[in-house]
Amino acid sequence: MASRTWKPSMTQRILLVVAALVVALVAFWVSGRGVGAETPSSAPPAAGAGDARKQLSELTVAQRGTMDGYDRKKFPHWDGHGNNCNTRELVLKRAGKDVKAGSDCNPTAGTWVSVYDGETWTKPGDLDIDHMVPLAQAWVSGAKSWTTEKREQFANDLDRPQLFAVTNSVNREKSDKAPDQWKPPLVSFWCTYATDWIVVKHHYGLTVTTGEKSALEDMLRRC
């Protein structure tokens, strides 16, 4: 008796195609070229002034701690994200326009507008990646007691408004200063600067000084 050749029905064909697509997508994801290496499309949205005021009122007011024991190496930063990309390179990519990068993921060209001073740059070397709440500032307001893992999360946080590509000279002027010691030259950014600072400190349970809180309240009045 002759064997019969199996012919899948239309429904079975559709199911086979769907199954093949699912397998391909899973393989792409696991390879590290999917979720892990994707560049966030944009920086996290700024909080509203009302939410920021509420969060500021919830922060513990305390004297600024000392720098005893501080070392940037205690905040491991620029974690890898697959495809040779690290946190710094992802921030440059999401902050810029028409960004081009080499096989090592390091941007070689593009256009960036620094939110701190409004200046436009076309060379990545003219930019620094700034921590909205500087590492040393975190250290003196609570991070000294954190685990290394939590400090690493803080230093590489792409989900909060913590990492920005800004004019390198302006970033170096800011250094480790809090808002009562330094504010961005671009006054129109003060509202966002204050809300971002508060969001980060609130999320990580960091403290603020009396002077810092007063400066943030003043900046929020511009919202």
Rosetta blueprint (number, residue, H / E / L):
1 M L
2 A L
3 S L
4 R L
5 T L
6 W L
7 K L
8 P L
9 S L
10 M H
11 T H
12 Q H
13 R H
14 I H
15 L H
16 L H
17 V H
18 V H
19 A H
20 A H
21 L H
22 V H
23 V H
24 A H
25 L H
26 V H
27 A H
28 F H
29 W H
30 V H
31 S L
32 G L
33 R L
34 G L
35 V L
36 G L
37 A L
38 E L
39 T L
40 P L
41 S L
42 S L
43 A L
44 P L
45 P L
46 A L
47 A L
48 G L
49 A H
50 G H
51 D H
52 A H
53 R H
54 K H
55 Q H
56 L H
57 S H
58 E H
59 L L
60 T L
61 V E
62 A L
63 Q L
64 R L
65 G L
66 T L
67 M L
68 D L
69 G L
70 Y L
71 D L
72 R H
73 K H
74 K H
75 F L
76 P L
77 H L
78 W L
79 D L
80 G E
81 H L
82 G L
83 N L
84 N L
85 C L
86 N E
87 T H
88 R H
89 E H
90 L H
91 V H
92 L H
93 K H
94 R H
95 A H
96 G L
97 K E
98 D E
99 V E
100 K E
101 A E
102 G L
103 S L
104 D L
105 C L
106 N L
107 P E
108 T E
109 A E
110 G E
111 T E
112 W E
113 V E
114 S L
115 V L
116 Y L
117 D L
118 G L
119 E L
120 T E
121 W E
122 T L
123 K L
124 P H
125 G H
126 D H
127 L E
128 D E
129 I E
130 D E
131 H E
132 M L
133 V L
134 P L
135 L H
136 A H
137 Q H
138 A H
139 W H
140 V L
141 S L
142 G L
143 A H
144 K H
145 S H
146 W L
147 T L
148 T H
149 E H
150 K H
151 R H
152 E H
153 Q H
154 F H
155 A H
156 N L
157 D L
158 L L
159 D L
160 R L
161 P L
162 Q L
163 L E
164 F E
165 A E
166 V E
167 T E
168 N H
169 S H
170 V H
171 N H
172 R H
173 E H
174 K H
175 S L
176 D L
177 K L
178 A L
179 P L
180 D L
181 Q L
182 W L
183 K L
184 P L
185 P L
186 L L
187 V H
188 S H
189 F H
190 W H
191 C H
192 T H
193 Y H
194 A H
195 T H
196 D H
197 W H
198 I H
199 V H
200 V H
201 K H
202 H H
203 H H
204 Y H
205 G L
206 L L
207 T L
208 V E
209 T L
210 T H
211 G H
212 E H
213 K H
214 S H
215 A H
216 L H
217 E H
218 D H
219 M H
220 L H
221 R L
222 R L
223 C L
